[in-house]
Amino acid sequence: MRVVREVEHAKCKITIFSWNLKYLIKLEKGPYEQTFKVSEMDVTEAELDEILSDDFIQEAVNRFDGMHASLQKHLI
């Protein structure tokens, strides 16, 4: 697995990897992470920026908030 690049963003850490003919888009916020696998045959490296739109990232951040709420609910 190799790091293709890291994307600067204020709301979460974004790292793009290349592995097994797939791009792995990894988003991290605190102790939580989400990974999306996209075939290298379906998108070019340049098209990954289109995937990482403001809407996509906001949806991921909302999911992080839901993950946190779910964990907190079951820790108590």
PQR file with spaces between the fields and no chain letter, atoms N, CA, C, O and H, PARSE charges and radii, in Angstrom:
ATOM       1  N    MET     1       0.864   -1.159    0.000 -0.4000 1.5000
ATOM       2  CA   MET     1       0.000    0.000    0.000 -0.0000 2.0000
ATOM       3  C    MET     1       0.916    1.228    0.000  0.5500 1.7000
ATOM       4  O    MET     1       1.895    1.293    0.743 -0.5500 1.4000
ATOM       5  N    ARG     2       0.577    2.182   -0.838 -0.4000 1.5000
ATOM       6  CA   ARG     2       1.364    3.411   -0.869 -0.0000 2.0000
ATOM       7  C    ARG     2       0.453    4.618   -0.708  0.5500 1.7000
ATOM       8  O    ARG     2      -0.702    4.606   -1.134 -0.5500 1.4000
ATOM       9  H    ARG     2      -0.218    2.129   -1.442  0.4000 1.0000
ATOM      10  N    VAL     3       0.984    5.642   -0.095 -0.4000 1.5000
ATOM      11  CA   VAL     3       0.249    6.889    0.062 -0.0000 2.0000
ATOM      12  C    VAL     3       0.351    7.652   -1.252  0.5500 1.7000
ATOM      13  O    VAL     3       1.448    7.957   -1.720 -0.5500 1.4000
ATOM      14  H    VAL     3       1.922    5.652    0.251  0.4000 1.0000
ATOM      15  N    VAL     4      -0.800    7.956   -1.843 -0.4000 1.5000
ATOM      16  CA   VAL     4      -0.841    8.758   -3.060 -0.0000 2.0000
ATOM      17  C    VAL     4      -0.675   10.226   -2.697  0.5500 1.7000
ATOM      18  O    VAL     4       0.122   10.952   -3.292 -0.5500 1.4000
ATOM      19  H    VAL     4      -1.691    7.709   -1.463  0.4000 1.0000
ATOM      20  N    ARG     5      -1.455   10.642   -1.699 -0.4000 1.5000
ATOM      21  CA   ARG     5      -1.336   12.015   -1.197 -0.0000 2.0000
ATOM      22  C    ARG     5      -2.225   12.208    0.016  0.5500 1.7000
ATOM      23  O    ARG     5      -3.119   11.413    0.309 -0.5500 1.4000
ATOM      24  H    ARG     5      -2.102   10.052   -1.216  0.4000 1.0000
ATOM      25  N    GLU     6      -1.938   13.299    0.706 -0.4000 1.5000
ATOM      26  CA   GLU     6      -2.777   13.737    1.818 -0.0000 2.0000
ATOM      27  C    GLU     6      -3.455   15.020    1.386  0.5500 1.7000
ATOM      28  O    GLU     6      -2.838   15.878    0.755 -0.5500 1.4000
ATOM      29  H    GLU     6      -1.212   13.944    0.468  0.4000 1.0000
ATOM      30  N    VAL     7      -4.726   15.148    1.728 -0.4000 1.5000
ATOM      31  CA   VAL     7      -5.516   16.311    1.345 -0.0000 2.0000
ATOM      32  C    VAL     7      -5.748   17.151    2.592  0.5500 1.7000
ATOM      33  O    VAL     7      -6.255   16.657    3.600 -0.5500 1.4000
ATOM      34  H    VAL     7      -5.227   14.452    2.241  0.4000 1.0000
ATOM      35  N    GLU     8      -5.382   18.400    2.519 -0.4000 1.5000
ATOM      36  CA   GLU     8      -5.589   19.303    3.649 -0.0000 2.0000
ATOM      37  C    GLU     8      -7.066   19.657    3.762  0.5500 1.7000
ATOM      38  O    GLU     8      -7.694   20.067    2.787 -0.5500 1.4000
ATOM      39  H    GLU     8      -4.970   18.802    1.701  0.4000 1.0000
ATOM      40  N    HIS     9      -7.613   19.492    4.967 -0.4000 1.5000
ATOM      41  CA   HIS     9      -8.999   19.890    5.204 -0.0000 2.0000
ATOM      42  C    HIS     9      -9.160   20.199    6.685  0.5500 1.7000
ATOM      43  O    HIS     9      -8.588   19.517    7.536 -0.5500 1.4000
ATOM      44  H    HIS     9      -7.102   19.159    5.760  0.4000 1.0000
ATOM      45  N    ALA    10      -9.937   21.227    6.988 -0.4000 1.5000
ATOM      46  CA   ALA    10     -10.112   21.674    8.374 -0.0000 2.0000
ATOM      47  C    ALA    10     -10.968   20.729    9.211  0.5500 1.7000
ATOM      48  O    ALA    10     -10.797   20.661   10.428 -0.5500 1.4000
ATOM      49  H    ALA    10     -10.401   21.781    6.297  0.4000 1.0000
ATOM      50  N    LYS    11     -11.881   20.005    8.582 -0.4000 1.5000
ATOM      51  CA   LYS    11     -12.841   19.192    9.337 -0.0000 2.0000
ATOM      52  C    LYS    11     -12.397   17.768    9.610  0.5500 1.7000
ATOM      53  O    LYS    11     -12.896   17.136   10.541 -0.5500 1.4000
ATOM      54  H    LYS    11     -12.020   20.060    7.593  0.4000 1.0000
ATOM      55  N    CYS    12     -11.466   17.246    8.815 -0.4000 1.5000
ATOM      56  CA   CYS    12     -10.987   15.882    9.024 -0.0000 2.0000
ATOM      57  C    CYS    12      -9.676   15.677    8.264  0.5500 1.7000
ATOM      58  O    CYS    12      -9.329   16.452    7.372 -0.5500 1.4000
ATOM      59  H    CYS    12     -11.060   17.759    8.058  0.4000 1.0000
ATOM      60  N    LYS    13      -8.969   14.630    8.633 -0.4000 1.5000
ATOM      61  CA   LYS    13      -7.740   14.261    7.929 -0.0000 2.0000
ATOM      62  C    LYS    13      -8.122   13.340    6.774  0.5500 1.7000
ATOM      63  O    LYS    13      -8.885   12.392    6.957 -0.5500 1.4000
ATOM      64  H    LYS    13      -9.251   14.001    9.357  0.4000 1.0000
ATOM      65  N    ILE    14      -7.590   13.621    5.588 -0.4000 1.5000
ATOM      66  CA   ILE    14      -7.905   12.811    4.406 -0.0000 2.0000
ATOM      67  C    ILE    14      -6.599   12.300    3.807  0.5500 1.7000
ATOM      68  O    ILE    14      -5.696   13.073    3.489 -0.5500 1.4000
ATOM      69  H    ILE    14      -6.970   14.391    5.440  0.4000 1.0000
ATOM      70  N    THR    15      -6.522   10.982    3.661 -0.4000 1.5000
ATOM      71  CA   THR    15      -5.364   10.355    3.032 -0.0000 2.0000
ATOM      72  C    THR    15      -5.860    9.452    1.918  0.5500 1.7000
ATOM      73  O    THR    15      -6.828    8.711    2.091 -0.5500 1.4000
ATOM      74  H    THR    15      -7.256   10.353    3.919  0.4000 1.0000
ATOM      75  N    ILE    16      -5.193    9.519    0.777 -0.4000 1.5000
ATOM      76  CA   ILE    16      -5.539    8.657   -0.358 -0.0000 2.0000
ATOM      77  C    ILE    16      -4.397    7.667   -0.550  0.5500 1.7000
ATOM      78  O    ILE    16      -3.231    8.045   -0.674 -0.5500 1.4000
ATOM      79  H    ILE    16      -4.407   10.121    0.637  0.4000 1.0000
ATOM      80  N    PHE    17      -4.763    6.402   -0.568 -0.4000 1.5000
ATOM      81  CA   PHE    17      -3.806    5.323   -0.761 -0.0000 2.0000
ATOM      82  C    PHE    17      -4.079    4.632   -2.098  0.5500 1.7000
ATOM      83  O    PHE    17      -5.177    4.731   -2.646 -0.5500 1.4000
ATOM      84  H    PHE    17      -5.710    6.096   -0.467  0.4000 1.0000
ATOM      85  N    SER    18      -3.081    3.944   -2.606 -0.4000 1.5000
ATOM      86  CA   SER    18      -3.259    3.055   -3.750 -0.0000 2.0000
ATOM      87  C    SER    18      -2.894    1.655   -3.277  0.5500 1.7000
ATOM      88  O    SER    18      -1.820    1.428   -2.719 -0.5500 1.4000
ATOM      89  H    SER    18      -2.189    3.864   -2.161  0.4000 1.0000
ATOM      90  N    TRP    19      -3.813    0.722   -3.514 -0.4000 1.5000
ATOM      91  CA   TRP    19      -3.581   -0.647   -3.065 -0.0000 2.0000
ATOM      92  C    TRP    19      -4.451   -1.600   -3.862  0.5500 1.7000
ATOM      93  O    TRP    19      -5.665   -1.414   -3.951 -0.5500 1.4000
ATOM      94  H    TRP    19      -4.685    0.906   -3.967  0.4000 1.0000
ATOM      95  N    ASN    20      -3.842   -2.609   -4.434 -0.4000 1.5000
ATOM      96  CA   ASN    20      -4.579   -3.681   -5.098 -0.0000 2.0000
ATOM      97  C    ASN    20      -5.503   -3.155   -6.193  0.5500 1.7000
ATOM      98  O    ASN    20      -6.648   -3.592   -6.299 -0.5500 1.4000
ATOM      99  H    ASN    20      -2.856   -2.760   -4.362  0.4000 1.0000
ATOM     100  N    LEU    21      -5.013   -2.222   -7.006 -0.4000 1.5000
ATOM     101  CA   LEU    21      -5.755   -1.601   -8.110 -0.0000 2.0000
ATOM     102  C    LEU    21      -6.979   -0.821   -7.633  0.5500 1.7000
ATOM     103  O    LEU    21      -7.962   -0.672   -8.359 -0.5500 1.4000
ATOM     104  H    LEU    21      -4.082   -1.867   -6.920  0.4000 1.0000
ATOM     105  N    LYS    22      -6.896   -0.327   -6.392 -0.4000 1.5000
ATOM     106  CA   LYS    22      -7.972    0.499   -5.843 -0.0000 2.0000
ATOM     107  C    LYS    22      -7.365    1.727   -5.187  0.5500 1.7000
ATOM     108  O    LYS    22      -6.249    1.690   -4.671 -0.5500 1.4000
ATOM     109  H    LYS    22      -6.098   -0.449   -5.802  0.4000 1.0000
ATOM     110  N    TYR    23      -8.121    2.810   -5.219 -0.4000 1.5000
ATOM     111  CA   TYR    23      -7.802    3.963   -4.392 -0.0000 2.0000
ATOM     112  C    TYR    23      -8.586    3.799   -3.103  0.5500 1.7000
ATOM     113  O    TYR    23      -9.783    3.516   -3.133 -0.5500 1.4000
ATOM     114  H    TYR    23      -9.029    2.840   -5.639  0.4000 1.0000
ATOM     115  N    LEU    24      -7.929    3.972   -1.995 -0.4000 1.5000
ATOM     116  CA   LEU    24      -8.604    3.973   -0.704 -0.0000 2.0000
ATOM     117  C    LEU    24      -8.612    5.413   -0.216  0.5500 1.7000
ATOM     118  O    LEU    24      -7.561    6.027   -0.033 -0.5500 1.4000
ATOM     119  H    LEU    24      -6.956    4.202   -1.972  0.4000 1.0000
ATOM     120  N    ILE    25      -9.800    5.936   -0.011 -0.4000 1.5000
ATOM     121  CA   ILE    25      -9.963    7.292    0.496 -0.0000 2.0000
ATOM     122  C    ILE    25     -10.285    7.153    1.977  0.5500 1.7000
ATOM     123  O    ILE    25     -11.370    6.707    2.351 -0.5500 1.4000
ATOM     124  H    ILE    25     -10.654    5.437   -0.159  0.4000 1.0000
ATOM     125  N    LYS    26      -9.332    7.538    2.810 -0.4000 1.5000
ATOM     126  CA   LYS    26      -9.479    7.374    4.257 -0.0000 2.0000
ATOM     127  C    LYS    26      -9.689    8.744    4.894  0.5500 1.7000
ATOM     128  O    LYS    26      -8.878    9.655    4.726 -0.5500 1.4000
ATOM     129  H    LYS    26      -8.450    7.900    2.507  0.4000 1.0000
ATOM     130  N    LEU    27     -10.780    8.869    5.620 -0.4000 1.5000
ATOM     131  CA   LEU    27     -11.084   10.096    6.357 -0.0000 2.0000
ATOM     132  C    LEU    27     -11.020    9.774    7.838  0.5500 1.7000
ATOM     133  O    LEU    27     -11.548    8.753    8.278 -0.5500 1.4000
ATOM     134  H    LEU    27     -11.439    8.129    5.756  0.4000 1.0000
ATOM     135  N    GLU    28     -10.372   10.644    8.615 -0.4000 1.5000
ATOM     136  CA   GLU    28     -10.218   10.435   10.049 -0.0000 2.0000
ATOM     137  C    GLU    28     -10.610   11.698   10.805  0.5500 1.7000
ATOM     138  O    GLU    28     -10.303   12.819   10.400 -0.5500 1.4000
ATOM     139  H    GLU    28      -9.943   11.474    8.258  0.4000 1.0000
ATOM     140  N    LYS    29     -11.289   11.474   11.903 -0.4000 1.5000
ATOM     141  CA   LYS    29     -11.630   12.575   12.809 -0.0000 2.0000
ATOM     142  C    LYS    29     -11.608   12.007   14.219  0.5500 1.7000
ATOM     143  O    LYS    29     -12.441   11.173   14.575 -0.5500 1.4000
ATOM     144  H    LYS    29     -11.539   10.563   12.232  0.4000 1.0000
ATOM     145  N    GLY    30     -10.658   12.462   15.013 -0.4000 1.5000
ATOM     146  CA   GLY    30     -10.509   11.922   16.365 -0.0000 2.0000
ATOM     147  C    GLY    30     -10.262   10.425   16.310  0.5500 1.7000
ATOM     148  O    GLY    30      -9.414    9.970   15.542 -0.5500 1.4000
ATOM     149  H    GLY    30      -9.982   13.139   14.723  0.4000 1.0000
ATOM     150  N    PRO    31     -10.987    9.648   17.112 -0.5600 1.5000
ATOM     151  CA   PRO    31     -10.764    8.202   17.131  0.2800 2.0000
ATOM     152  C    PRO    31     -11.535    7.440   16.044  0.5500 1.7000
ATOM     153  O    PRO    31     -11.529    6.209   16.031 -0.5500 1.4000
ATOM     154  N    TYR    32     -12.187    8.157   15.147 -0.4000 1.5000
ATOM     155  CA   TYR    32     -13.046    7.515   14.146 -0.0000 2.0000
ATOM     156  C    TYR    32     -12.432    7.609   12.760  0.5500 1.7000
ATOM     157  O    TYR    32     -11.704    8.551   12.448 -0.5500 1.4000
ATOM     158  H    TYR    32     -12.191    9.157   15.158  0.4000 1.0000
ATOM     159  N    GLU    33     -12.738    6.612   11.930 -0.4000 1.5000
ATOM     160  CA   GLU    33     -12.269    6.656   10.543 -0.0000 2.0000
ATOM     161  C    GLU    33     -13.291    6.009    9.619  0.5500 1.7000
ATOM     162  O    GLU    33     -14.065    5.136   10.013 -0.5500 1.4000
ATOM     163  H    GLU    33     -13.329    5.846   12.183  0.4000 1.0000
ATOM     164  N    GLN    34     -13.263    6.473    8.374 -0.4000 1.5000
ATOM     165  CA   GLN    34     -14.093    5.917    7.313 -0.0000 2.0000
ATOM     166  C    GLN    34     -13.182    5.693    6.105  0.5500 1.7000
ATOM     167  O    GLN    34     -12.326    6.524    5.799 -0.5500 1.4000
ATOM     168  H    GLN    34     -12.634    7.182    8.054  0.4000 1.0000
ATOM     169  N    THR    35     -13.373    4.575    5.431 -0.4000 1.5000
ATOM     170  CA   THR    35     -12.575    4.281    4.249 -0.0000 2.0000
ATOM     171  C    THR    35     -13.500    3.908    3.103  0.5500 1.7000
ATOM     172  O    THR    35     -14.404    3.085    3.248 -0.5500 1.4000
ATOM     173  H    THR    35     -14.068    3.900    5.679  0.4000 1.0000
ATOM     174  N    PHE    36     -13.252    4.533    1.962 -0.4000 1.5000
ATOM     175  CA   PHE    36     -14.000    4.262    0.738 -0.0000 2.0000
ATOM     176  C    PHE    36     -13.028    3.675   -0.278  0.5500 1.7000
ATOM     177  O    PHE    36     -11.941    4.215   -0.485 -0.5500 1.4000
ATOM     178  H    PHE    36     -12.518    5.201    1.844  0.4000 1.0000
ATOM     179  N    LYS    37     -13.418    2.573   -0.909 -0.4000 1.5000
ATOM     180  CA   LYS    37     -12.582    1.941   -1.921 -0.0000 2.0000
ATOM     181  C    LYS    37     -13.176    2.216   -3.300  0.5500 1.7000
ATOM     182  O    LYS    37     -14.358    1.978   -3.547 -0.5500 1.4000
ATOM     183  H    LYS    37     -14.301    2.135   -0.740  0.4000 1.0000
ATOM     184  N    VAL    38     -12.322    2.726   -4.195 -0.4000 1.5000
ATOM     185  CA   VAL    38     -12.747    3.053   -5.550 -0.0000 2.0000
ATOM     186  C    VAL    38     -11.765    2.404   -6.513  0.5500 1.7000
ATOM     187  O    VAL    38     -10.553    2.567   -6.365 -0.5500 1.4000
ATOM     188  H    VAL    38     -11.361    2.919   -3.995  0.4000 1.0000
ATOM     189  N    SER    39     -12.267    1.680   -7.484 -0.4000 1.5000
ATOM     190  CA   SER    39     -11.402    1.022   -8.454 -0.0000 2.0000
ATOM     191  C    SER    39     -10.610    2.045   -9.256  0.5500 1.7000
ATOM     192  O    SER    39     -11.160    3.053   -9.698 -0.5500 1.4000
ATOM     193  H    SER    39     -13.251    1.547   -7.604  0.4000 1.0000
ATOM     194  N    GLU    40      -9.335    1.789   -9.440 -0.4000 1.5000
ATOM     195  CA   GLU    40      -8.500    2.654  -10.274 -0.0000 2.0000
ATOM     196  C    GLU    40      -8.941    2.608  -11.732  0.5500 1.7000
ATOM     197  O    GLU    40      -8.556    3.468  -12.524 -0.5500 1.4000
ATOM     198  H    GLU    40      -8.888    0.970   -9.081  0.4000 1.0000
ATOM     199  N    MET    41      -9.736    1.620  -12.087 -0.4000 1.5000
ATOM     200  CA   MET    41     -10.258    1.522  -13.451 -0.0000 2.0000
ATOM     201  C    MET    41     -11.455    2.449  -13.650  0.5500 1.7000
ATOM     202  O    MET    41     -11.803    2.778  -14.784 -0.5500 1.4000
ATOM     203  H    MET    41     -10.049    0.921  -11.444  0.4000 1.0000
ATOM     204  N    ASP    42     -12.092    2.873  -12.546 -0.4000 1.5000
ATOM     205  CA   ASP    42     -13.295    3.709  -12.623 -0.0000 2.0000
ATOM     206  C    ASP    42     -12.998    5.199  -12.584  0.5500 1.7000
ATOM     207  O    ASP    42     -13.758    5.996  -13.134 -0.5500 1.4000
ATOM     208  H    ASP    42     -11.810    2.605  -11.624  0.4000 1.0000
ATOM     209  N    VAL    43     -11.898    5.585  -11.939 -0.4000 1.5000
ATOM     210  CA   VAL    43     -11.559    7.010  -11.816 -0.0000 2.0000
ATOM     211  C    VAL    43     -10.062    7.204  -12.001  0.5500 1.7000
ATOM     212  O    VAL    43      -9.262    6.304  -11.742 -0.5500 1.4000
ATOM     213  H    VAL    43     -11.281    4.938  -11.492  0.4000 1.0000
ATOM     214  N    THR    44      -9.709    8.382  -12.447 -0.4000 1.5000
ATOM     215  CA   THR    44      -8.298    8.754  -12.505 -0.0000 2.0000
ATOM     216  C    THR    44      -7.931    9.414  -11.181  0.5500 1.7000
ATOM     217  O    THR    44      -8.804    9.789  -10.398 -0.5500 1.4000
ATOM     218  H    THR    44     -10.359    9.113  -12.657  0.4000 1.0000
ATOM     219  N    GLU    45      -6.660    9.547  -10.947 -0.4000 1.5000
ATOM     220  CA   GLU    45      -6.213   10.197   -9.718 -0.0000 2.0000
ATOM     221  C    GLU    45      -6.736   11.635   -9.643  0.5500 1.7000
ATOM     222  O    GLU    45      -7.082   12.119   -8.565 -0.5500 1.4000
ATOM     223  H    GLU    45      -5.951    9.243  -11.583  0.4000 1.0000
ATOM     224  N    ALA    46      -6.789   12.306  -10.781 -0.4000 1.5000
ATOM     225  CA   ALA    46      -7.288   13.684  -10.822 -0.0000 2.0000
ATOM     226  C    ALA    46      -8.773   13.757  -10.470  0.5500 1.7000
ATOM     227  O    ALA    46      -9.215   14.742   -9.878 -0.5500 1.4000
ATOM     228  H    ALA    46      -6.507   11.913  -11.656  0.4000 1.0000
ATOM     229  N    GLU    47      -9.541   12.742  -10.819 -0.4000 1.5000
ATOM     230  CA   GLU    47     -10.981   12.744  -10.537 -0.0000 2.0000
ATOM     231  C    GLU    47     -11.300   12.547   -9.053  0.5500 1.7000
ATOM     232  O    GLU    47     -12.433   12.768   -8.626 -0.5500 1.4000
ATOM     233  H    GLU    47      -9.183   11.942  -11.299  0.4000 1.0000
ATOM     234  N    LEU    48     -10.318   12.138   -8.280 -0.4000 1.5000
ATOM     235  CA   LEU    48     -10.557   11.965   -6.853 -0.0000 2.0000
ATOM     236  C    LEU    48     -10.934   13.287   -6.192  0.5500 1.7000
ATOM     237  O    LEU    48     -11.687   13.304   -5.219 -0.5500 1.4000
ATOM     238  H    LEU    48      -9.397   11.958   -8.627  0.4000 1.0000
ATOM     239  N    ASP    49     -10.413   14.393   -6.718 -0.4000 1.5000
ATOM     240  CA   ASP    49     -10.781   15.704   -6.169 -0.0000 2.0000
ATOM     241  C    ASP    49     -12.264   15.988   -6.349  0.5500 1.7000
ATOM     242  O    ASP    49     -12.874   16.648   -5.509 -0.5500 1.4000
ATOM     243  H    ASP    49      -9.801   14.379   -7.509  0.4000 1.0000
ATOM     244  N    GLU    50     -12.845   15.499   -7.427 -0.4000 1.5000
ATOM     245  CA   GLU    50     -14.287   15.682   -7.646 -0.0000 2.0000
ATOM     246  C    GLU    50     -15.089   14.898   -6.614  0.5500 1.7000
ATOM     247  O    GLU    50     -16.132   15.359   -6.150 -0.5500 1.4000
ATOM     248  H    GLU    50     -12.349   14.962   -8.109  0.4000 1.0000
ATOM     249  N    ILE    51     -14.605   13.719   -6.259 -0.4000 1.5000
ATOM     250  CA   ILE    51     -15.280   12.914   -5.237 -0.0000 2.0000
ATOM     251  C    ILE    51     -15.234   13.647   -3.898  0.5500 1.7000
ATOM     252  O    ILE    51     -16.209   13.640   -3.147 -0.5500 1.4000
ATOM     253  H    ILE    51     -13.758   13.345   -6.636  0.4000 1.0000
ATOM     254  N    LEU    52     -14.105   14.275   -3.606 -0.4000 1.5000
ATOM     255  CA   LEU    52     -13.918   14.943   -2.318 -0.0000 2.0000
ATOM     256  C    LEU    52     -14.522   16.350   -2.314  0.5500 1.7000
ATOM     257  O    LEU    52     -13.875   17.324   -1.927 -0.5500 1.4000
ATOM     258  H    LEU    52     -13.313   14.281   -4.216  0.4000 1.0000
ATOM     259  N    SER    53     -15.745   16.424   -2.745 -0.4000 1.5000
ATOM     260  CA   SER    53     -16.463   17.703   -2.778 -0.0000 2.0000
ATOM     261  C    SER    53     -16.840   18.116   -1.356  0.5500 1.7000
ATOM     262  O    SER    53     -16.743   17.321   -0.421 -0.5500 1.4000
ATOM     263  H    SER    53     -16.270   15.633   -3.060  0.4000 1.0000
ATOM     264  N    ASP    54     -17.268   19.357   -1.207 -0.4000 1.5000
ATOM     265  CA   ASP    54     -17.723   19.840    0.100 -0.0000 2.0000
ATOM     266  C    ASP    54     -18.886   19.013    0.621  0.5500 1.7000
ATOM     267  O    ASP    54     -18.957   18.724    1.816 -0.5500 1.4000
ATOM     268  H    ASP    54     -17.347   20.003   -1.966  0.4000 1.0000
ATOM     269  N    ASP    55     -19.804   18.625   -0.270 -0.4000 1.5000
ATOM     270  CA   ASP    55     -20.959   17.803    0.142 -0.0000 2.0000
ATOM     271  C    ASP    55     -20.506   16.444    0.659  0.5500 1.7000
ATOM     272  O    ASP    55     -20.983   15.986    1.697 -0.5500 1.4000
ATOM     273  H    ASP    55     -19.747   18.860   -1.241  0.4000 1.0000
ATOM     274  N    PHE    56     -19.582   15.790   -0.060 -0.4000 1.5000
ATOM     275  CA   PHE    56     -19.074   14.479    0.335 -0.0000 2.0000
ATOM     276  C    PHE    56     -18.435   14.556    1.715  0.5500 1.7000
ATOM     277  O    PHE    56     -18.697   13.719    2.578 -0.5500 1.4000
ATOM     278  H    PHE    56     -19.194   16.162   -0.903  0.4000 1.0000
ATOM     279  N    ILE    57     -17.601   15.560    1.915 -0.4000 1.5000
ATOM     280  CA   ILE    57     -16.909   15.697    3.194 -0.0000 2.0000
ATOM     281  C    ILE    57     -17.893   16.024    4.317  0.5500 1.7000
ATOM     282  O    ILE    57     -17.755   15.502    5.423 -0.5500 1.4000
ATOM     283  H    ILE    57     -17.388   16.241    1.214  0.4000 1.0000
ATOM     284  N    GLN    58     -18.869   16.869    4.054 -0.4000 1.5000
ATOM     285  CA   GLN    58     -19.865   17.195    5.080 -0.0000 2.0000
ATOM     286  C    GLN    58     -20.679   15.959    5.472  0.5500 1.7000
ATOM     287  O    GLN    58     -20.993   15.770    6.647 -0.5500 1.4000
ATOM     288  H    GLN    58     -18.981   17.293    3.156  0.4000 1.0000
ATOM     289  N    GLU    59     -21.018   15.123    4.495 -0.4000 1.5000
ATOM     290  CA   GLU    59     -21.729   13.878    4.798 -0.0000 2.0000
ATOM     291  C    GLU    59     -20.869   12.975    5.680  0.5500 1.7000
ATOM     292  O    GLU    59     -21.380   12.339    6.602 -0.5500 1.4000
ATOM     293  H    GLU    59     -20.763   15.276    3.541  0.4000 1.0000
ATOM     294  N    ALA    60     -19.565   12.919    5.399 -0.4000 1.5000
ATOM     295  CA   ALA    60     -18.659   12.107    6.214 -0.0000 2.0000
ATOM     296  C    ALA    60     -18.573   12.663    7.631  0.5500 1.7000
ATOM     297  O    ALA    60     -18.589   11.897    8.595 -0.5500 1.4000
ATOM     298  H    ALA    60     -19.151   13.436    4.650  0.4000 1.0000
ATOM     299  N    VAL    61     -18.484   13.981    7.769 -0.4000 1.5000
ATOM     300  CA   VAL    61     -18.427   14.610    9.090 -0.0000 2.0000
ATOM     301  C    VAL    61     -19.711   14.316    9.868  0.5500 1.7000
ATOM     302  O    VAL    61     -19.662   14.033   11.065 -0.5500 1.4000
ATOM     303  H    VAL    61     -18.471   14.603    6.986  0.4000 1.0000
ATOM     304  N    ASN    62     -20.840   14.383    9.201 -0.4000 1.5000
ATOM     305  CA   ASN    62     -22.113   14.040    9.854 -0.0000 2.0000
ATOM     306  C    ASN    62     -22.106   12.591   10.324  0.5500 1.7000
ATOM     307  O    ASN    62     -22.615   12.281   11.401 -0.5500 1.4000
ATOM     308  H    ASN    62     -20.880   14.614    8.228  0.4000 1.0000
ATOM     309  N    ARG    63     -21.526   11.702    9.512 -0.4000 1.5000
ATOM     310  CA   ARG    63     -21.427   10.297    9.893 -0.0000 2.0000
ATOM     311  C    ARG    63     -20.512   10.141   11.113  0.5500 1.7000
ATOM     312  O    ARG    63     -20.800    9.348   12.009 -0.5500 1.4000
ATOM     313  H    ARG    63     -21.112   11.954    8.638  0.4000 1.0000
ATOM     314  N    PHE    64     -19.409   10.901   11.144 -0.4000 1.5000
ATOM     315  CA   PHE    64     -18.530   10.875   12.321 -0.0000 2.0000
ATOM     316  C    PHE    64     -19.303   11.278   13.572  0.5500 1.7000
ATOM     317  O    PHE    64     -19.150   10.655   14.623 -0.5500 1.4000
ATOM     318  H    PHE    64     -19.175   11.546   10.415  0.4000 1.0000
ATOM     319  N    ASP    65     -20.131   12.314   13.468 -0.4000 1.5000
ATOM     320  CA   ASP    65     -20.942   12.749   14.605 -0.0000 2.0000
ATOM     321  C    ASP    65     -21.881   11.635   15.047  0.5500 1.7000
ATOM     322  O    ASP    65     -22.067   11.416   16.244 -0.5500 1.4000
ATOM     323  H    ASP    65     -20.256   12.820   12.614  0.4000 1.0000
ATOM     324  N    GLY    66     -22.475   10.930   14.082 -0.4000 1.5000
ATOM     325  CA   GLY    66     -23.347    9.800   14.400 -0.0000 2.0000
ATOM     326  C    GLY    66     -22.587    8.655   15.038  0.5500 1.7000
ATOM     327  O    GLY    66     -23.091    8.014   15.960 -0.5500 1.4000
ATOM     328  H    GLY    66     -22.324   11.108   13.110  0.4000 1.0000
ATOM     329  N    MET    67     -21.384    8.391   14.560 -0.4000 1.5000
ATOM     330  CA   MET    67     -20.551    7.343   15.145 -0.0000 2.0000
ATOM     331  C    MET    67     -20.239    7.673   16.608  0.5500 1.7000
ATOM     332  O    MET    67     -20.309    6.815   17.487 -0.5500 1.4000
ATOM     333  H    MET    67     -20.974    8.912   13.811  0.4000 1.0000
ATOM     334  N    HIS    68     -19.893    8.937   16.837 -0.4000 1.5000
ATOM     335  CA   HIS    68     -19.571    9.368   18.198 -0.0000 2.0000
ATOM     336  C    HIS    68     -20.795    9.221   19.112  0.5500 1.7000
ATOM     337  O    HIS    68     -20.681    8.708   20.225 -0.5500 1.4000
ATOM     338  H    HIS    68     -19.836    9.634   16.123  0.4000 1.0000
ATOM     339  N    ALA    69     -21.945    9.665   18.647 -0.4000 1.5000
ATOM     340  CA   ALA    69     -23.177    9.573   19.444 -0.0000 2.0000
ATOM     341  C    ALA    69     -23.504    8.118   19.761  0.5500 1.7000
ATOM     342  O    ALA    69     -23.897    7.796   20.883 -0.5500 1.4000
ATOM     343  H    ALA    69     -22.037   10.082   17.743  0.4000 1.0000
ATOM     344  N    SER    70     -23.344    7.248   18.783 -0.4000 1.5000
ATOM     345  CA   SER    70     -23.635    5.828   18.986 -0.0000 2.0000
ATOM     346  C    SER    70     -22.701    5.221   20.032  0.5500 1.7000
ATOM     347  O    SER    70     -23.140    4.488   20.919 -0.5500 1.4000
ATOM     348  H    SER    70     -23.025    7.509   17.872  0.4000 1.0000
ATOM     349  N    LEU    71     -21.430    5.528   19.922 -0.4000 1.5000
ATOM     350  CA   LEU    71     -20.476    4.985   20.892 -0.0000 2.0000
ATOM     351  C    LEU    71     -20.765    5.505   22.297  0.5500 1.7000
ATOM     352  O    LEU    71     -20.770    4.740   23.261 -0.5500 1.4000
ATOM     353  H    LEU    71     -21.073    6.124   19.202  0.4000 1.0000
ATOM     354  N    GLN    72     -21.004    6.805   22.406 -0.4000 1.5000
ATOM     355  CA   GLN    72     -21.284    7.388   23.722 -0.0000 2.0000
ATOM     356  C    GLN    72     -22.538    6.796   24.353  0.5500 1.7000
ATOM     357  O    GLN    72     -22.591    6.573   25.562 -0.5500 1.4000
ATOM     358  H    GLN    72     -21.000    7.427   21.623  0.4000 1.0000
ATOM     359  N    LYS    73     -23.528    6.549   23.538 -0.4000 1.5000
ATOM     360  CA   LYS    73     -24.789    5.973   24.017 -0.0000 2.0000
ATOM     361  C    LYS    73     -24.553    4.595   24.652  0.5500 1.7000
ATOM     362  O    LYS    73     -25.187    4.253   25.650 -0.5500 1.4000
ATOM     363  H    LYS    73     -23.485    6.731   22.555  0.4000 1.0000
ATOM     364  N    HIS    74     -23.656    3.824   24.080 -0.4000 1.5000
ATOM     365  CA   HIS    74     -23.446    2.457   24.548 -0.0000 2.0000
ATOM     366  C    HIS    74     -22.323    2.332   25.572  0.5500 1.7000
ATOM     367  O    HIS    74     -22.140    1.272   26.171 -0.5500 1.4000
ATOM     368  H    HIS    74     -23.141    4.102   23.269  0.4000 1.0000
ATOM     369  N    LEU    75     -21.577    3.404   25.771 -0.4000 1.5000
ATOM     370  CA   LEU    75     -20.533    3.378   26.804 -0.0000 2.0000
ATOM     371  C    LEU    75     -21.114    3.656   28.191  0.5500 1.7000
ATOM     372  O    LEU    75     -20.526    3.278   29.204 -0.5500 1.4000
ATOM     373  H    LEU    75     -21.725    4.265   25.285  0.4000 1.0000
ATOM     374  N    ILE    76     -22.241    4.303   28.228 -0.4000 1.5000
ATOM     375  CA   ILE    76     -22.818    4.702   29.521 -0.0000 2.0000
ATOM     376  C    ILE    76     -23.577    3.575   30.164  0.5500 1.7000
ATOM     377  O    ILE    76     -24.124    3.742   31.254 -0.5500 1.4000
ATOM     378  H    ILE    76     -22.719    4.611   27.405  0.4000 1.0000
